[in-house]
Amino acid sequence: MQFTKIEIISFFKLYSMAKRRCDEIEYLLYGNPDNKDYNERFSFYSYIVKTVDTWMENLELDEKEIMALRFKENLTFNDIAIRLNYASHSSVMYKYETILDKIMRGGNT
């Protein structure tokens, strides 16, 4: 399935929360494996996690760093530029857009 840039960004924003929810629901399912609501939620959250994990596997190390700093640590482009020694925030923004394009061209999942 092909995703838009907005959808890709949304998946990355949801990733950390989805990963926590998967762990929580997995624990709840252990005691109640037939609970339809838990199973549906687990499917939803695990889809987000698996999709982002697949995208990240296909990125170069520097690309992974940018995405992790942007979405796991919620850093601004300026802060990422400082942390990774880029010339400016514009350089990071360009790289970020290139990463999103790369994910889109990769066919996503």
HELIX and SHEET records of a PDB file:
HELIX    1   1 LYS A    5  GLY A   31  1                                  27    
HELIX    2   2 LYS A   36  GLU A   57  1                                  22    
HELIX    3   3 LEU A   61  PHE A   71  1                                  11    
HELIX    4   4 PHE A   77  LEU A   84  1                                   8    
HELIX    5   5 HIS A   89  ARG A  105  1                                  17    
END                                                                             
